[in-house]
């Protein structure tokens, strides 16, 4: 539907451009002799050159990314300002092809075209433009403008009937609009009243019967408009009733009065919802949904359609709202033009939502749209920029289902069948190439598309050979270890193949399955019990017994390991418990000695120095749990070759100062019963001068602080973490909100106080690790980019709720950020517009936030078979984060057992891997590492 500029149009545009030239422009022959005017003209030329350069830049930007919505708006604004009408028309045309245009954009476009349309042929083009405008959204203002513009063509043949037709369509579309519908009714009546004036006979003349009939007909039209309007609940309808009473010479009919009262009652029911919409803030989704539910109960299709359209005009980027509207149209109204129009607008507004595309394809098939158009729409869907790999699997499956329904399988061969097979092959290749390259995964690990292809070949085409080839391919993609995959193939072979291939499949399944080997063993024995010979039975029994024996052996070893680990944990817990008891007893003894010395000696500073000198073997424990005797400390630090008796002399002053500064504050052990009112603060600066005072000032805003326990090293220096105990639990919960607050240039970490001995798996991570469709992950940012600068970039694409710049523990930026938008729609639009954007000469990458799964420590379970050793490469780039480095020297790394080479698509386990579980790496000390390196 592109509007090509013909020669006549170009001439008209040139004339218009001449009219729009500024008065001071030298080309217009204006006041060129005045020097001041020349200066202003020069300034105008400079501005014009700047605008031309900006126009060129925007056009280049759109050639790279045609879906940059804001770039389209900026270009249209500049072209309109410059009066470049041909380019302006082209720019608007391109934008309208990609996006539904807002009411404001359409009205500007229409007004510009109306100014230029003087001939009848140009008026027709304006009519075409109006027809496109009213299809994007339900806009009373555009309909009113359309009707009023059509009145200008009343002098042409059939002009009056055309105006009436447009008014009637407008009333059908928006005449029920409670707040804005009355304006259209009044405009229609004014038009008919104007026609009535032309039919009145001249004063003093007697009208002929024909004139009398025309006059009566026109009066009846106006009566009918009043009566129709008064039967609809519209705002300020009392004034319309009073106007009708005044205008009509005859009494108002009883039926009209009855309908009017009924409409008033209905208006009273609608008013609360209209008032809620008036008082609500954008996006008003809850208010609109309540209104929709109200109209759905009433059951008037026209009113339901109108309220949905009103909601969508203000929330056009909410996929769920489009989905509910389209579902209503599909199931209730079933009007082809209405249904397809709504689906088309849905995918143009929310192209990233795969569900809307699938519903559109189904609706087109349901209404028997031409195959070529459906295929074209599918190609558009592939280019829509979905946010997950699985979305592409879904759209391909929907299209393949459609193609399968077109095939007549009673024929051996047909064009439709070949097209279906070609599409299956293309789908598999597309997921492997395009999708995997973008998402690092195909989105179809179980190969569901290939499975469906195999079913079609086996069940509908009787081509079991092709089905076997497909399943062979499926198994080579890492699915041979799953029992359910083998049983799926076995069931297909059982239904459409032969016993020989069933037996062969089950034998291979027994050998390869690692998740539920008992299940496939049982299926094999059942097959041989029903159909096998004695030799087949013996072979199956021997095969399953050997396999299950290996499995049980592996499980027994896993159980032994688990028991050994549990025993080690118990021993460690007992040792920790005993150590804590000894520390507590030692602390009490020291406290008694200290109290006695305090009573005998008033010189506290001297006492502190003597204490340090007399007891050099005591060191401060970093966890704040008191002090250890030197012989116990050696056990803790022996791996590092340190001894408590060997203390450098230069630390004496530090220890003296630390002792002096803390001598008045007796050490308090952490009471685990107070965990609920305590928070653990870490990642603080080691050079913090007075941690207790500094942190008290920070955390007092959360509630009354009972105690602050900073942790110091044995040298008396602050170790960067502490415990803060509050009087109330709600204060501790509020304190967690200070997590990541920057203190002295470092992000401070605030977490709940949890005993790791009782909860070894407890891990505090403040942020979600799952897919968040309303949040973006941005990488490649310059390190100098601030939160405010990033917000300026993002807020053009939606309402930004939060921005988090990712930093390391020292507070230095990593060039990564998370940006949270108000909803999924805004985030998806921002991905389309921001991905590949240049920020401070850095090209950024933008994607929906979907962090890779965190790798959990392996925990062997006695009840489950251990997983077979798989090389690291199988997991791809997302198995381990880029920043997770292996700390083992290359010289010590051992090549893991290679996976047995796949033979005919099925993994054959070697005796070593099948009979023994993978050995756990031996734990080595630093000394062991050193010895091994020296051997190298």
N, C-alpha and C positions, 0 to 999 in steps of 0.2 A: 504493500500500500504506500510505497514511497511517492512523495509529491515531486516529480521532476520539474525543474524550472524550464518552461518553454521560452521561446524567443519573445512572445508577447509579455510573459511574466517578467522576463529580464528587463524589457523596456520599461514596464510599469515600475519595477523596483528602482531602476536608474532614475526615473523621474521623481520617485519618492525620496531617494537619497539626496537629490538636488534640493528638494524642499526642506530637508532636515539639516542642511549645511548650516553651521553657525553663522550668525550675521557678521561677525568680525573676520570671517575667513577671507583671505585675499582672492580666492577663486570666485567669490560671490560678487565681486565688484563693489564691496562696501567701503568703509572709511579707511582705505589703505593709506591715505596721505597722512593720517595722524600717527605720530611716532609712538605714542602710548598704545594705540590700538595694535601697532606692529609688534610691540613687546608682548602684549597679551596673546596675540596670534601665535607668536613664537612659543610661548608657554603651552598653548593649546596643541601645537604640533608635537612638542616633547611628550605631552601626556598621551597623545594619540599613538606615538611610536611605542611608548611603554605598554599601552593597551594591546597594540598589535603583537608585540613580543609575548605578552601574557597569553593572548589568544592562541598563538602558535604553540606555546608550551603546553597549554591545556589540551590542545588537539593531539599533540604527541603523546601526552599522558594517557589519553583515551584510546589511542591506537595500541598502547601496551596493555591497558586494563579497561576494557569497555564497560565493566560493571562498577566503576567508581562513581557512585551516585552524586557525591558532592562536587566532583569535577564537572559533571554534566551541568549542575546548577550554576557553578561559577562561570562556565563557558556561555551559557544562555544569558546570564546577567550582563556579561561584558559585551556580547554581540548586540544585545538590545540597547545597551548604552551607546554603542558606536553606530547604531543604525545599519548594521550589516544584515539586511533583511533576508537575502538569499541564504547566507550562511546560518542565520538564526533559524530559519525554517528547517534547514537540513539538520541542525543540532537538535531541535525539538523533536523532529521526526525520529532520529536515532534513539533518543532517550525514551520516547513513547513505545518504541518497539521492544525495549528491554524492560521497562518498568511501567506500571500503572501510574499515571500522573495525578498529583494532588489537585484539589479544586482550584487553589490559587494559581498553579502553573497553567491549568487549562484556561482559566478566565483571562489571564494575560495573553496567552496565545490567541484565543478567540477574538479578543478586542483588537489585537494587532492586525489579524486577518480581515476583520470587519472594516477597519479603516481603509484597507487597500482594495476591498471588493466593491467595484462600481458597476461592472457589467454583469449580465445575468449568468454568464458562464462562471465568473468568479464567485457569484453568490452560491452556485451549486457546490463549489469546493468548500465553502464555509459550512453549508449544510452537512456535507460529508464529515467535516471536522467535528461538528456538534454531535453527530451520530456516534463518533468514536469516543467523544468526551463523556457522554451519558452512560457508556458501557463500563467505564472503569470503576466508578463508585456511584452510589445513590446520593446526588447532590441537588437539593432543591434550587440553589442559586443558579446552577448551570441550566437546569430545566427552564427556569424563569427567563434567563437570558436567551435561551433557544426560542421560546415562544414569542418573546418580544421582538427578536430579530426577524422571525418569520412574518410578523405583521408588516414589516417593511416591504415584503413581496406580495402584498395583498392585491396590487393592481394587475398582476400577471394572471393568466388563465388558471382557474382552479385555486387561486390564492387563498380565498376565504376558507375553503374546505381543507386546505393544507394546514392553515393556522389551527383550525378546530381539531384536526387530527393530532397535531403536536400537543395541544392543550390536553386532549383526552389521554394521550400516552403519559404526559407529565402527571396527571391526576392518578393514573394507574400506578405509576412508580412512587410518587411521594405525596399523593393527596391525602394519605392517612397519617402523615407525619404530624404528631400532636402539636408540636411547637412551631413548625415552619410550613405546614400544609395550607394554612388559611391564606397565605400570600398568593398561592397559585389559584385558589378558588376565586379570590377577589379580582386578580388580573384577568381571568377568563370571563367573569361577569362584566368587567369594564369593557372588554372587547365586544361582547355581545350587545351591551348597551350602546356602544358606538355604532354598531350595525343597525340597531333599532332606530337611532336618530336618522339614518339615511333612508329608512323605509317610511318615515312619517310623511303624510301628504302635506302639500303646501297649504299655508293658512288660507281659509276661505274656499278651498277646492273640495270637491266630493271624490273620495277614493273609489276606484273601480273595484269590482269584486275580486279581481286578481290581486290588486294592491292590498285590499282588506285581508285576503287570505295570507299574504306574505307577512303583514303586520301581526296577525294573530299567531302565526307560526313562530315569529321572532319573540313575541311576548311569552309564549309557552316554553321556549328554550331557556329564557331567563328564570321563569318560575321553576323549571326543572332543576336548574343549577342551584338555586336557593334550597330547594327541598333535598337534593342529594347532599349538599354540604351540611345541612342541619341534622342529617342522620348520622354524621360522623363525629366522634369525640375529638374536638379541636380546641385549642386554647382560645379563650375569649369568644366562645361561640354565642354567648348571650348578646353581644353587640351585633353579630350577624343576624340573630333572630329579630332584634329590634329594627334593624335595617330592612329586613323583609317585610315586617309589619308596616313600616312607613312607605315602602315602595309599592306594595300590592294594594290594588283597589278593592280586591275581594278578600273576604275573611280567609285566614289560613286553614287549610283542610285539617280535619281531626287526625288523619293518619300521619300527616307531617308533624303535628304537635306531639303525637304519641312517640314517633321516632326520635324527635328532638329530646324529649324527656328521658328516653332510654339512653340516648347518646350522652346526656348530661350525667346520668348515673355511672356510665362506663368511664367518663372522664374523671369522675371522682375516684374511681378505682386506680386509674392510671397516674393521677397526680402525685401520689407518694413516690412513685418510681421516677417521674420526670423531675421532681424536686431533688431527689437523691442524686440524679445525674447532674443537675445544676450546681449542687453544693460539693460534689466530689472533685478530687484532683485527678489529673491524667495518670493512668490510662483508663480508670473507671471500670475495670473488668468485672469486679464483684457486683457493681451496681447494674451493669448491662446484663450480667448473667441472671441476676434476680428478675430483671424485667423480662428476659427471654423465657425464664421458667414460668412467669405469670402468663405470658401470651401463649405458651405451649399448653397450659392447662385450659385456657379459653378455647384454643383450637382453631382460630381463624387463620388460614394459610397466608393470606395477604399481609396481615399484621405481623405474623411470625417472620415472614420474609423481610418486612420492612425493619423490624427491630434488629434482626441479624445484620442487615446492611448498614444500619446506623452504627452498630457496634464495630463493624469491620472498617468503616470509614475512619474511625479514630484508633483502631487497633489492627491495622492492616498487616503487621508483622508478627502476629500471634498465630502460630500454626494450628494450635488446638482449636481455636475459635473457627478457623476455616474448615477444619476437619468436621466439627460438629454441624456447621451449616451445610456442608456438602452432603453429609450423611442424611440430614433432614430432607434435602432436595432429592437425593437418590431414592429414598425409601417412601417419601410421601407425595411430593409434587410430580416427579418423573416427567417434567416437561423438557424436551431435548435442548432447546435453545437456552433455557434458563439454567439447566444443570451444567451443560458444557461451558457456558460463560463463567459460571461461578468457579468451576474447576480450573479454568484457564487463568482467571485472576488470582486464584490461590497459589498456583505454582510460579506465577510472575512475581508475586509479593514475597513468597517464602521458598525460593528455589532450592535451598539447602535441606529441605524436609522431604525425605524419600517417601514417607507415607502419603503425602499429597499427590506426588507423581503416580504412585501405584493406583490410587483411587481414580485419578484422571484417566489412566489407561483403561481401567475397568469400565468407567462410565462411557468412554468412547466406543469400546467394544459392545457394551450394553445397548447403545443407541445406533449401532451398525454404521459407524463412521468408516470411511474408505481406508483400506489397509495401508496405503501409502502415507496417509496423514498420521495414522497411529505410529508407523515406523519412524516418521520424521519427529514426532513428539518424543519417542523413546530416545532418539539421538540427542535431542535437547536435554533430556534428563541426565544422560551420561556426562554432559558438559556443565551440569548445574553446580558442581563443587560440593559434594556431600562431605560431611565432617567425620565419617567413620568408614572403615573398610567394609564392614558388614552391610552398610547402606547399598553399596554397589552390588553385593550378592543378592539383596532383596529386589532391587529394580531389575536385574537380569532374570531372576526367577519369575517375576511377574510377567515380563515380556515373553519368556520361553513358555510359560503357561498359556499365554494368548496364542502364540504360534502353534502350540500343540493342539489347541481346540479348533484350529483352522484345517487340520489335516484329516482327510478321509482315509482311515487305515484299512478300509476294505480293499483299496487298490494297492498293488505291489509297489508302485512307484508313482510319485506325483511331484509337481513343482513345489507344493506346500511342504511335503516331507523333506525334500532336499534343502529347502530354506530353513526348516527346523534344525536339521543336522548341522548345517552351516552355522546357525546361530549358537548352538551348543558349543561347537568348536571355538567360535569366536569368544564366547563368554569365558571359557576356560583360559584361553590365551590372554584375554583382557585382564582377568584377575591376577594372572601370573606376572604380566608385564606392567601394565599401567598402575593397578592398585597397589601391588607389592612395592613398586618403586616409590610410591608416594607415602604409604603408611608402614612400610617394612613388614607387612603381612598381607596375605591375600584376602583375609576376612572369611575364608571358607576352609578351616583346617580339616573338617570332616569330609570335604569334597562333596557337599550335598548336591551341587549342580551335576557333577559327574555321576553320582548315584541315581539321580532322576533320569539322566540320559540313558544309563544302563537299564533302568526299569522300562523306559519307553521302547528301547531296542528289543528287550526280552519279551515283554508282555504284548506290545502293540505291533511290533514289526517281526516277531518270531526270529530275531537275529541274535541268538545266544552267543555266537562267536564274538560279535562286536561287544556284547555286554561283558564277556570275560576279559577282553582286552582293556575295557574301561576299568574294571575292578582291579586288574593287575596294576594299572597305573595308579589307582587310588591307594593300594597297599604300599607302593614304593614311596609315597609321600608321608611316611611316618605313622601310618595307621595300622600296621601289621601287629602291633603290640596290644591292641584293644580287642577284647572278646566280642563286644557288640558289633564291631565292623565285620569280623569273620562270620558271625551269625547272620548278619544282614545279607552278606553274599551267599551264605549257605541256603537261606530261605529262598532267595531268588533262583538259585541253582536247583533247589528242590522242586520249586513250582514250574520252572520252565526248562530245566536242563535234564541231566541224567545222574544215576547213582554213582557212576565212576568219578565224575567231577565233584560230586558232593563228598565222597570219601577222601579224595585228594585234598579238597579244601580243608576238611576237618583235621586231617593229619598235619597239615602245615599250621593250622590254627593251634593245635596242641603244642607244637614246637615253638611258636612265636609269641603266643599270648602271655603277657606278664601281669595283667591286672586281675583276671578271674580265670585262671587255668582250669580249676575244677569244673567250671561250667561247660567249657568246650569239651573236656574229657567225657563228661556225662552225655553230651549230645552225640559224640562219636560212638560211645558204647551203645546208646539207644539205637543209632542207625544200624550198627552191625547186628544187634539183637533181633531187629525186625527183618533186615534184608541180607545180611552178610553170611558167608560160608564159615566153616570152622576155622579155616586159615585166616580169613579176615578178622574173625573174633579174637583169635590168639594174637595176631599182630596188633590189634587195637588195645587189648589188655596189657600187652608188654609195653607198648608205647606210652599209655596213660600211667602205668605203674612207675616206669622210669622217670617220667616227667614229674609226677607228684612226689616221688621220693626226693628228687632234686629240690623241688619247691619246699618241702617240709624241712630238708636239711638247711636251706637258706633261712627259713623262718626261725629254726631253732638257734642258729647262730645269731640272728638278729635279736632274739629274745635274751640270749646270753649277754650280748652287748648291752642291751637295755638294762638288764639286771645289774651288770657291773657298773654301769653309769649311775644307776640309782643308789647302789651301795657307796660309790665314791661320793655322791652328793650327801648321803647321810653322814659319812665320816667327816666330810668338810664342815657340814652344819654342826656336828658335835664338837669339832675342833674350834670353830668360831664361838660356839656357846661357852666352851671351857675358857677360851682366851678372854672373852668378855667378862666372865666371872673373876678371872685373875686380875684383870685390869681394874675391876670395880673394887676388889679387896685391896689392891695396891693403892688405889686412889684414896680410899677411906683411911688407910694407915698413914699416908702422907699428909692428909688433911688434919689428922689428930696431932701429928708432929708439928705442923705449921701453926695450929692453934696454941699449942703449948709454948712455942717460941715467941709468938706474938704477945703472950701474957708476960714473958720474961724480958722482952726487949722492945723498947718503944721506937727505936730507929729503924723504920721500915725499909728505907733505901739500902742501908748497910746489910740488913737481914737478907734482902733479895740478892745482893752480890755474894754473900756468904753461901747462901743456898745453892747458887749456881756453881760455886767453886767446890763445895763439898760433894755435890752429886752430879758429876759430869756424865754419868752413864744414862741419865734420863733425857728423853727427847720428846718433843711435841708431836703427837700423832695428828696427821692432817685431817682425819675425819672427825676430830673433836670428841673422840671417845676416851680421852685421858692419855696416859703415858704408858709405854712398855718398858720393862727392864731390858738391859742391853742384850742379854742372851736371847730374849724373845725377838728383839728387833733384828738380830742377825739372821734368824730364820726368814724374816720378811725380805731382807735386802741382800742376802748372800749372793744372789745371782748377779748383782751389780758390783760385787767385790768391795762393799763399804763396811766399815766397822765403827761402832759407836764410840770406841775409845780414841779413835784417830780423828780429832777435831782440829781444824785449822785455827790458829791463834787469832786471825783477823776477824773471826765471827764472834769473839767474846763481847765486843762492844754492842753488836746487834742484839745478841741474846740478853745482854744486860738491859738494853733499852726496852726490848720486848717484854722482858720480865717485869721491869719497873712500870711499864705502861699498863700491864694487865694484872698486877699483883692485887689490886683492890677488887677485881672482879673474879670471884671464884668460878672455876669451870663447872658448867652444869651439863650433865648428860642428857641426851635426847630421850624423852619419854615417848615410846611408840604409841601410847594411849592418846598423845596430843597431836598425832599426825593430821587429824582433821582440821586443826587450827594452825598448822605450820606449813610454810612453803619453803622450797629449796631454791636458792638463788645462785646462779653460776655464770661463768664467762665474764666476770668482772675484771677490771684492770688490776694487775698485781701491785701497781704503784699507787693505788688509792690510799691517800694519806690517813684518813680516819674512817674506815669502812662503817663502823657502828653508827657514827653521827650522820654520815652521808646517806646511809640506807634508811635510817629512822626518818630523816627528812622526806625521803622519797615515798615511804610506805605509810606514813601517818595519815595520808589522805584516804587510805582504804579502811581505816579503823584503828582502834587503840592497840598499840604494839606492846606485848607483854615482855618480850625479850628478843635480842638480836645476838646470835652466836657466830661471829666470823671465825673461820678456820685458818690457823697459822701453821707454817712449816716449823721444823725443829730449829730453824735459825731465827725464828721470830718474824718472818716475812709473811705477808698476807697471801693466801693461796688462791684467791679469786672466787671463792664461793662461801656461802654462809647459810644458816638456818634462821628464819624469822618466824617467831611465834606470836600469834595474835590472841586477844582475849575471846573473840567470837569467831565461829566458823564462817559466817557470812563475810567477815573481813578477809579471811584467807582466800575465799572464792573470788572476791573482788580484786585481790592482789594479783591473781593469775592474769588479769587483764593488762598488767604492766609487762607481760612477756614481750621480748624483742625491743623494749624501750632502749634507746641509745643513751648510755651513761659513760661519760668521759671517752667518747669516740668508739665504744664497743656496744653491740646489742646485748642487753642483759637478758638471760634466760630465767624465767620464773616457772617452776613446775610444782605439782603436788608433792608432798613429802611421803614417800612410800618405802617400806622396808624391802630392799631387793632380795634379802634372804628368804622372805615369805612370798614375794612376788617376783621371781627371777625374770619373767617374761614381760614385766611392766615396762612400757616404752611410751614416753610422752611425745606425741607429735601433734602440734596444734592444728595443722591444716589437713584437709581431706586428701586421701590418696586414691580416690575413685574418680570416674568421669564426671566432670561438672560442666554442663553445656552452657551455663551462663558465665563461665570464667575462661579467659584466654591465657595461654602460655606464650610469652614473647622471648625470643632469644636473639643474640647478635646485637644487643644494644651497646652503644658506646658507654664506657665506664663513667664518663662524665655526665651522663644523662640523669637528671633529677626527677623526683616524683612529680613535680609540678609540670616539667616539660613533657613528660610522658602523658600526663593527664590532658594537656592541651592537644596532643595528637589524637588521643582516644575519644575525647568527649564529643568530637564532631560526628561520631558514629553511634552515639547512644548515651544513656545516663550512667556514668561511671560511679559505682558505689564504693569501690575500694581498689587501691593499687599497692602491691607489695614488691619492692625491689629486693631481689635475693642477694644476700651478702654472705661472706665467710665469717668465721668466728671473731675475726678482728674488725668486722664492720666494713670491710672493703667490698665494693660491688663486684658481681660476677657477670654482669652483662645480661642477666635474666630478670624477668618480672612476671607477676601474675596480675591480671586486670579483671576485676569482677564487674559485670554489667548488671543492669536491673533485671533482664530476662534473657532467655535463650535466643530470642529473635535478634536482639541487638548485638549479642555476641557473635552470632553467625554472620550477620551483615558486616561486622567489623573484621572478621577473618577474611572475607572476600575482598574488602577494600584496603586492608592494611598489610596483608602478606606480601612481602617483596618491597615494601616501602623503604625509602632511604631516610635515615635519621642521623644527622651529623656525619654524613659520608659513610655510614654503616647500613648495609642492607639487612633489615630485620626479617625474621621468620615468625609467623603468627599461626597458632593452632589452638583448637579447643583444648582446655586443660584435661589431660588424661594421663597422669603419672604412671610409669611402669610399676608392676607389682614389686613390693619390697621382698627381698630374698630372706626367708625365715630359716633359722638353723634347723638342720635335719634332726628329727626325733624318731628313732626306730620304734616300730610298734610290733609287738609279738603277734598280734592278730592279723597282720597284713604282710603280704609278700614284699620284700624289698624291691625297689625299682632297679632295673638293670643299668649298668654303667652306660652313660650316654656322653659322647664328646661334647665339650662346651659349645662348639660351633653350631650345634643343632638349634640352640635357643636364639640365635641371631643377636642383633645389636641391643635388643631390649632386655636380654637376660641379666646384664650387669651394667650399672650406670657408667658413663664415661669417666667419672671422677673416682671410681673405685679401682685402685691400683693394687696389683698383686705385690706383696712385700717380700716374697721368696726370691732369692737370687736365681738367675736363669740356670746357673750351673747345677742347682739342686732340683730343678723341675724335672719330673719324670713324665714321659709320654704315656698317656692313659691307653688302656687296651683298645685298639681300634675296633669299631663295630664290624662284625662279620659282613662281608660283601653281600649285597642283595642278589639273590639268584631268582630270576624269573619274577621279580617284584616282591619276593618274600624274604625277610631277614632270616638267615640260617645261623643259629647260635653255635658258637664254637664250644667244645667240651669245657674249656676253662671258664668261659663266662656263664655257661648254663649250670655247671656243677658247684661253683663257688661264688659266694657274694663278693662284691668288690671290697678290697681291704681298706680299712680306715687308716689314714696317714698317721704315722707314729709321731707323738708329740716330742719335740726336741728342745733342749735348753740352749742357751747362748753358747755354752761350751761345746755342745754337740755340733752346732752349726760351724763353729770355728774349726773343729777337728775335720769335718767333712770338706770344708773349703781348702784346708791345708793338703788333704789327700789329692784334691784336684790339681 
